[in-house]
Amino acid sequence: MHGGLGSAFQLLDKTLGDNQDLWLSQPFTCSDLPWSRTHGHLKDALIALNDKELVQLHNCPQQRLRWFQQREPELCAALYAFEPESTEPVRPLEVSSFDSLHIPGRKWQQVLAFAGALPHRELPHVDWCAGKGHLSRIVQRNQRQPVHCMEWDASLVAVGEALAKQQGRDIHYHHHNVLQPLPAACTDAAQVHIGLHACGELHQQLLQQVVSCGAAAVALSPCCYHKTSADQYLPLSGAARKSRLRLNRPALHLAVQEAVTARRGERLLREQERLWRLGFDALQRELRGSDEYLSVPSCKRELLRQGFPAFCQWAARAKQITLPEGIAYDHYLQLGGVRHRDIVRLELLRQLFTRPLELWLVLDCALYLEEHGYRVTVTQFCERGVSPRNLLIQGDRDQQ
Ligand SMILES: C[S@@+](CC[C@H](N)C(=O)[O-])C[C@H]1O[C@@H](n2cnc3c(N)ncnc32)[C@H](O)[C@@H]1O
């Protein structure tokens, strides 16, 4: 706990804990932000941003950090003190066109970077939530060791198995739910467990299984920390269990909100949906005579092509609100627009905490492994433009 990762965790934990008022409340749902009084200078400077500055700060994490560094230097220094190194690629990879079958471009780059970071070990590998086995194929070719893939989607297993059979590769599929006890072939101590972008509960399960099998090594890139069945984050390490942070799902979601790779069309649609939600919020406050945000469930994409009135009618049905005749929809859309203008500016402050929160979560995983006798590194295995989820935890069990 006194090593580099332990002290990085302690500093992050203290800084995130001391400044919870700045990132826990969401401007979208909370109109009285606790920091608007304590940090009035930040609020004023954010609200004063013009549209061009706003877009630049939203799109560029480095520029955003510089903007806040000018106004809150000490906070930024503490939040960004831990910056994992880039992963040293271990050696050039051998690839064939067979390995890249069925893989979209960016995923292929992620797979190459992840596989290239794995040192050669004379041990079978276990690929968690392997999908069609993209990673398994390239790992098997380069490690020249058997690979066991676990995946619960039968159609992905079928495609992966067919691809592996086609070339007589030493890849073994297990159609399996990883939240259940593992197949016997995947519980040997003399194995390396790998997981590329395994979501919340799944990567926690991976780490717990690695520890309980005493597996020789592990390489994991975690993802989607908010995808868990528990309402609140359940820390793995002793260090994080002692923390005063209590991360609920919206807080966990914040850790992955930097969607660097989302397409422009996707981003515009998402912004339009938020605007409509605020427009509906103005309408429901008036109809219900209550100045409180009302959470509306997520909606299908088709609805977002049907116009604001259709969206309001759907949302009203979902919340059992009766809409009167002759609603002036344009008026409420305009009210939503006024709030939207401020909210997108105020949200920049929360975005400052995105990466530090993600690092806190990754360090929890890393420290859990250290506490159980692994030598652990945390590095960045690819550029953030290739995947914003670019953190890689690698652990090797110390020889007993
Ligand atoms: C984000 S993808 C990662 C896939 C692959 N590792 C990659 O990077 O391309 C998550 C995969 O986990 C699988 N999955 C989700 N829950 C699972 C579970 N409980 N057991 C096994 N596989 C699961 C999904 O079907 C999906 O293929």
The ligand as an SDF file (V2000), in Angstrom:
LIG
                    3D

 27 29  0  0  0  0  0  0  0  0999 V2000
  -17.7590   -5.0860  -24.4050 C   0  0  0  0  0  0  0  0  0  0  0  0
  -17.7770   -6.6810  -25.1010 S   0  0  0  0  0  0  0  0  0  0  0  0
  -16.0790   -7.1180  -25.1010 C   0  0  0  0  0  0  0  0  0  0  0  0
  -15.8050   -8.1570  -26.1670 C   0  0  0  0  0  0  0  0  0  0  0  0
  -14.3500   -8.4100  -26.4860 C   0  0  0  0  0  0  0  0  0  0  0  0
  -13.5520   -8.6550  -25.3240 N   0  0  0  0  0  0  0  0  0  0  0  0
  -13.8380   -7.2480  -27.2930 C   0  0  0  0  0  0  0  0  0  0  0  0
  -13.1620   -6.4080  -26.7760 O   0  0  0  0  0  0  0  0  0  0  0  0
  -14.1590   -7.2150  -28.4740 O   0  0  0  0  0  0  0  0  0  0  0  0
  -18.5220   -7.6070  -23.8920 C   0  0  0  0  0  0  0  0  0  0  0  0
  -18.7810   -9.0880  -24.2620 C   0  0  0  0  0  0  0  0  0  0  0  0
  -19.1180   -9.7030  -23.0460 O   0  0  0  0  0  0  0  0  0  0  0  0
  -20.1500  -10.6570  -23.2820 C   0  0  0  0  0  0  0  0  0  0  0  0
  -20.8010  -10.8830  -21.9840 N   0  0  0  0  0  0  0  0  0  0  0  0
  -21.5600  -10.0090  -21.2960 C   0  0  0  0  0  0  0  0  0  0  0  0
  -21.9640  -10.5500  -20.1340 N   0  0  0  0  0  0  0  0  0  0  0  0
  -21.4250  -11.8060  -20.0740 C   0  0  0  0  0  0  0  0  0  0  0  0
  -21.4740  -12.8500  -19.1190 C   0  0  0  0  0  0  0  0  0  0  0  0
  -22.1500  -12.7130  -17.9590 N   0  0  0  0  0  0  0  0  0  0  0  0
  -20.8070  -13.9860  -19.3710 N   0  0  0  0  0  0  0  0  0  0  0  0
  -20.1090  -14.1260  -20.5230 C   0  0  0  0  0  0  0  0  0  0  0  0
  -20.0320  -13.1650  -21.4740 N   0  0  0  0  0  0  0  0  0  0  0  0
  -20.6830  -12.0150  -21.2550 C   0  0  0  0  0  0  0  0  0  0  0  0
  -21.0170   -9.9760  -24.3260 C   0  0  0  0  0  0  0  0  0  0  0  0
  -21.8360  -10.9160  -24.9980 O   0  0  0  0  0  0  0  0  0  0  0  0
  -19.9310   -9.3400  -25.2180 C   0  0  0  0  0  0  0  0  0  0  0  0
  -19.5410  -10.2200  -26.2240 O   0  0  0  0  0  0  0  0  0  0  0  0
  1  2  1  0
  2  3  1  0
  2 10  1  0
  3  4  1  0
  4  5  1  0
  5  6  1  0
  5  7  1  0
  7  8  2  0
  7  9  1  0
 10 11  1  0
 11 12  1  0
 11 26  1  0
 12 13  1  0
 13 14  1  0
 13 24  1  0
 14 15  1  0
 14 23  1  0
 15 16  2  0
 16 17  1  0
 17 18  1  0
 17 23  2  0
 18 19  1  0
 18 20  2  0
 20 21  1  0
 21 22  2  0
 22 23  1  0
 24 25  1  0
 24 26  1  0
 26 27  1  0
M  CHG  2   2   1   9  -1
M  END
$$$$
